[in-house]
Amino acid sequence: MNLLKKAKGVTKKCGTLIKSPENLDALFSGVYHYKNRNETIENLKDERAKICGSCELNVEDDFEKIEDEDKRISGKMCEKCFCSLPYLLRQTKKGCELNKW
């Protein structure tokens, strides 16, 4: 990945985090649940991945590709909120900005 593309990606993600403390809480929640998996959260992720996996705003992550065993979301981010999908779909602090879940 070239440096300019990576810089644009980090700028997008920082903008999302600055918008609202809720977004930072959601990121921390998603990272925690990504690293500390449990059945309840994985079921939540699976339900959300059914929706986000086929969403037109599901795009390659420009900054950091977070790997996931679920290929629908592995290395992807939401182009609306710029959140990494493997984290976003496991967080418990906010809903989809498009109200899809």
C-alpha positions as CSV (number, residue, x, y, z in Angstrom):
1,M,0.0,0.0,0.0
2,N,1.5,3.3,-0.9
3,L,2.2,6.0,1.7
4,L,-0.3,8.6,0.3
5,K,-3.2,6.1,0.4
6,K,-2.3,5.1,3.9
7,A,-2.2,8.7,5.0
8,K,-5.6,9.3,3.6
9,G,-6.9,6.3,5.4
10,V,-5.6,7.4,8.8
11,T,-7.1,10.9,8.2
12,K,-10.5,9.4,7.6
13,K,-10.3,7.2,10.7
14,C,-9.1,10.0,12.9
15,G,-12.0,12.2,11.7
16,T,-14.4,9.6,12.8
17,L,-12.9,9.3,16.3
18,I,-12.9,13.1,16.8
19,K,-16.6,13.4,15.8
20,S,-17.8,11.9,18.9
21,P,-16.6,10.2,22.1
22,E,-19.2,7.5,21.4
23,N,-17.1,6.5,18.4
24,L,-14.0,6.1,20.5
25,D,-15.9,4.0,23.0
26,A,-17.2,1.9,20.2
27,L,-13.7,1.3,18.8
28,F,-12.4,0.2,22.2
29,S,-15.4,-2.1,22.7
30,G,-14.8,-3.6,19.2
31,V,-11.1,-4.1,19.7
32,Y,-11.8,-5.7,23.1
33,H,-14.4,-8.1,21.7
34,Y,-12.2,-8.9,18.7
35,K,-9.3,-10.0,21.0
36,N,-11.6,-11.6,23.6
37,R,-14.1,-13.6,21.7
38,N,-17.2,-15.0,23.2
39,E,-20.3,-16.7,21.7
40,T,-22.7,-13.9,22.3
41,I,-20.6,-11.2,20.6
42,E,-19.7,-13.6,17.7
43,N,-23.4,-14.2,17.1
44,L,-23.9,-10.4,17.1
45,K,-21.0,-10.1,14.6
46,D,-22.5,-12.8,12.4
47,E,-25.9,-11.1,12.2
48,R,-24.3,-7.7,11.4
49,A,-22.0,-9.3,8.8
50,K,-25.0,-10.6,6.9
51,I,-26.0,-7.0,6.4
52,C,-22.6,-5.3,6.0
53,G,-21.1,-8.1,3.9
54,S,-23.3,-7.2,1.0
55,C,-23.4,-3.4,1.6
56,E,-22.2,-1.1,-1.2
57,L,-20.2,0.8,1.5
58,N,-18.2,-2.3,2.5
59,V,-14.7,-1.4,1.0
60,E,-11.1,-2.3,1.4
61,D,-9.6,-0.6,4.4
62,D,-7.1,2.1,3.3
63,F,-5.2,2.2,6.6
64,E,-5.0,-1.1,8.3
65,K,-6.5,-4.4,7.1
66,I,-7.8,-6.2,10.2
67,E,-7.9,-9.9,9.3
68,D,-11.0,-11.9,10.2
69,E,-12.0,-15.5,9.5
70,D,-15.3,-14.1,8.1
71,K,-14.2,-13.2,4.5
72,R,-17.2,-10.8,4.1
73,I,-15.5,-8.3,6.5
74,S,-11.8,-9.3,6.6
75,G,-9.6,-6.3,5.7
76,K,-12.7,-4.2,5.1
77,M,-14.1,-0.9,6.4
78,C,-17.4,1.0,6.2
79,E,-17.0,3.8,3.7
80,K,-19.7,5.8,5.7
81,C,-18.0,5.9,9.1
82,F,-14.5,4.6,8.1
83,C,-14.6,1.9,10.9
84,S,-12.8,-1.4,10.4
85,L,-15.6,-3.9,10.0
86,P,-14.0,-6.7,12.2
87,Y,-14.1,-4.2,15.1
88,L,-17.3,-2.3,14.2
89,L,-19.4,-5.4,14.0
90,R,-18.2,-6.6,17.4
91,Q,-18.7,-3.4,19.4
92,T,-21.7,-2.8,21.6
93,K,-21.8,1.0,21.9
94,K,-23.4,2.3,18.7
95,G,-25.5,1.2,15.8
96,C,-24.9,1.5,12.1
97,E,-24.8,5.1,10.9
98,L,-27.2,4.1,8.1
99,N,-29.6,2.4,10.6
100,K,-29.1,-0.9,8.9
101,W,-28.6,-2.6,12.3
